Amino acid sequence: MSEPLLDLEDLRISFPAGPERLNAVRGLDLRIGAGETLCLVGESGCGKSLTAMSLMGLLPREAQVGAGRFRLLGRDMARARPRDWAGLRGRGLSMIFQDPMTSLNPVLGVGRQLTEGVIATGGLSRAAAEARAVELLERVGIARAASRLGQYPHQFSGGQRQRLMIAMALMSRPRLLIADEPTTALDVTIQAQILRLLAELQRDLGLGLLLITHDLGVVAAIADRVAVMYAGRIVETGPAADIFNAPAHPYTRGLMAAIPVPGRTPRGALLPAIPGRVPGLTGRLEGCAFRERCSVAVPACAVRAPQPAGAHRTECHLATEAAP
């Protein structure tokens, strides 16, 4: 079996918070193989975007990062220095950020923004880089691509700007692509187009894809495997069909219950909501972080449950009893 593109074990990310530290990511494990789509899901503030930024080596200086194992594209990045990250970004590793308008430079033409990275790192001439840019813009569905290289981001629609970001991420022909909520600001029609495009590109190019989202509808459309994140930890992970058909962790089941089902959810009916709030992450957090919001919590939940081996893993003492 070939080595996974990402093999991450016990990732921890913390920040100074007065006399203590804020433990934003607390022992996270992820594996992604070539040609595989893993969706990382969870509510806002659970640590999804911080995880993505750590995989790109883009966390701020005050962040303290540690991992038991951190292998990325065959390299050991557990103690990587800035130049080690520079050797991966824009080569084998790329990222699509959440908001195109804050990621694209408004005063530079899109052609320059698409090509400058591969000219600097990929050894391409300007003509070759522009030819690749035109090819990718056409591939992502932007018409008259050659004539639009000199235009600026504000001259493109929201959906087109997201397509620009996808093309930019693919300019370096990466092996692993990270997409951080790439459809959040788009209407449902454009969102569906972007998801189809990502799925086609992932299949055609054999990319490993880490898709970060809080939208379970997006997950159902594209995922091979799903990792559910809560308060900085993965609480359930497994094949997408298993997660949707038999969610075992109470948090996962709460997320599923909040999705309206066409033909079954009455019009105007209130959807179930998970009560309570996410716990504070400063200091030491013992046991299951979800237990204060969980309707089936027992005293044993004050001690963290081990995740069993297997394709479908759940960090819950009552996973068997709690599963529907």
Buried (B, 14 or more C-beta within 10 A) or exposed (E): EEEBBBBBBEBBBBBEBEEEBBBBBBBBBBBBBEBBBBBBBBBEEBBBBBBBBBBBBEBEEEBEBBBEEBBBBEEEBBEBEEEBBEBBBBBBBBBBBBBBEEBBEEEEBBBBBBBBBBBEBBEBEEEBBBBBBBEBBBBBBBEEBEEBBEEBBEEBEBBBBBBBBBBBBBBBBBBBBBBBBBBBBBEEEBBBBBBEBBBEBBEEBEBBBBBBBBBBEBBBBBBBBBBBBBBBBBBBBBBBBBBBEEBBBBBBBBBBEEBEEEEEEEEEEEEEEBEEEBBEBBEEBEBBBBBEBBEEBEEEBEEBBEBEEEEBBBBBBBBEEBBE
